[in-house]
Amino acid sequence: MNLDDKSLFLDAMEDVQPLKRCTEVHWQPARQKRVPQRPDLLQLDNFLTTGFLDVIPLATPLDFKREGLQSGVTEKLRLGKYSQQASLNLLRQPIEQCRQMLFAFMHQAVKDNLRNLLIIHGKGRDDNAHANIVRSYLARWLTEFEDVQAFCTALPHHGGSGACYVALRKSAQAKMDNWERHAKRSR
């Protein structure tokens, strides 16, 4: 501070009295500013339904195949011949949490050009067990993704009836790479 600033400050503060040490004065801690929560933009696009649910009986294995998919592909999927590139564990999660986790997982898998996934949903002892409700929702949700070609119950060493294999559609880039690789052989 230069002399002019210091003298101006002292002139402004000359009639100020210091606070006496008094137990009646309590200083409030500074409030932390609340950071506004930004909505998860990915979840705003979440199209997975949570309405009325037809519970799939425990005795019915999960099984789905899109029209036009070769039966050899589904047979290899059922036998666990495809290596799992990623997995998602939904054990003991609330339904809404499962919905959000599945949507984010599938979005990332498609973005990363993954083809084969393992989703662990758990086993229940009766049809109305939480694990079977998650399993029933999972069967509905997976059919809502256009990129899901097929899914089926996993083999026992991957979780058996408490997990499922999911086959995703090949990306345009993977199709082009495959075409180039095989087109060279035919020349």
N, C-alpha and C positions, 0 to 999 in steps of 0.2 A: 504494500500500500504506500502510495506517496503521501506527502504531508497534507495536501489538500483533502484527499480522501479520508485520512485519519482524523483530521479536524472536523470534517463534516459528520463523520460517524460519532465522534465524541459529543458534538453539539446535539445530535439527534437523540443520543442516549443519556443525556445529563439528568433528566427527571425520572429515569427508571430506577425502581427500588428492587434490590435482590430479594428473592423469596427467603423467608426464614425457614429454618429446619422445622417443619411441622409434620406431625404424623397424619394430619387430615388430608394432606395432598397425596394423591395416588396417581402415578403416571400410568396411562394405559399403553400397553405395548402396541407398537405400530401394526396396523392391520395388513395382512398380506393381501395383495390384490388378487382377486379371483381371475384366473386365466380362463377365458371363455373356451369351452370345449368345442373343438371343431368336429363336425360329423365325419364319420368314416365314409369317404366318397365311394369306396368299393361296396360297402354295405347298402348304400342308397340304391344301387342297381340290383340288389339281391331279389331275385324273382322266385325263390323257393317258397312254396306254399306251406302254411301251417294250419289250415282249416281242418275239416272233418277228416278222420283217418280210419281206414279199414285196416285193422290189426291183422297182420299175417300170422297164422298159427305157427307155433314152434316146429311142428313136424314138416312144414312146407319150406323147402330150401329156397334161398334167393336165386332167381334165374331171370335173365333178360337178354334179348338179342334183337338188334335193329334189323329191319328189313334189308335184305341184300348182303348181309354179312355171311361169309363162307362158313360152313359148318366145321371145317378143319380148324379155323381160328378159335371158335368157341370151345371146341374139344381140347385144344392146347391150353386155353385159358383155364378150363375146368380142371385139367391135370397139373396145373401149376408149371407148365413148361416155359412160360415167359418170366424173365427175371423182373422182380419188382423194383421200379425206379424210385418210388417214394411211398411213404405210408402215413396214414393219419389215425390217431388214437382218439376215439370218442368215448372211452370208458368213463362212466359216472359223471358225465357232463349234462347240464340242463338242456332241454330240447332246443331252446333258442340259441344257446351257445353252440350246440352241434350244428345248427343251421348256418350260423355265421362262420364257424370254422370250416365246414364243408365247402361253402361258397368261396371263401378265400383260398382254400387248398386247391380246388378245381380250377379256379382262375389262374393261380400260379402254375399249376401243372400244364395247362394249355399254353400259357405264355412261355414255359420252358421246353415245349415240344416233347413232353413225356408221353409215353404210350401205355404203360402198365403200372397200376397203382394197387395198394393194399389198404383197405379201410377196416379198422378194428372197431366194432360196435358193442361187443360183449354178448354174453349169453344170459338168458333169464331162465327161471325155473318154471314159470307159468306164462300164459299168453299175455297177461296184463303187467308183467314185470317191466321195469323201466328200460332194461336193455332190449327187450323185444319191441317196445314202443319206438325206441331209437332205430332199431332195425327196420321196422315198418316204415317210418318216415324216410329212412335212408333209401329204401327201395323206391319210394315215390320220388324223392328228390333227384336221384341219379337219372331217372327217366326224363326229367325236365331239362337236363343238359343235352344240347344237340351234339356235343363232342363225345358223349358216352356211346360207344358202339355196343358194349355188352358188359354184364357183370354176373358173377355167380359166387356161390359159397366157396370159401377157401379150403385148402387141404388142412388136415389136423395139425401139422407142424407150423402152419401159419395162423392158427387160431380156429380152424374148423368152422362150426356153425356160428361162431362169435366174430367172424371176419368175412370179408368178401374181396374178390379180385375184381378190378375194374379195367376194362380196355378202352382206351381213348382213340378217337379218329386221328389218322395221320395228318400232320400239318401240310400246307401247300409246299413249304420248303423241303420237307422230308420226301414228299411225292416227287418233286423235281430232282432231288439228289438220287433217289432210287431209280428214276427214269434214266438219268444220265449214266448211272453206273451200269444198268442193264442194256442200255441202247448201244454202248460201246462194244458189247459182246456180239451183237447181231450184225455188225458191219463186217 
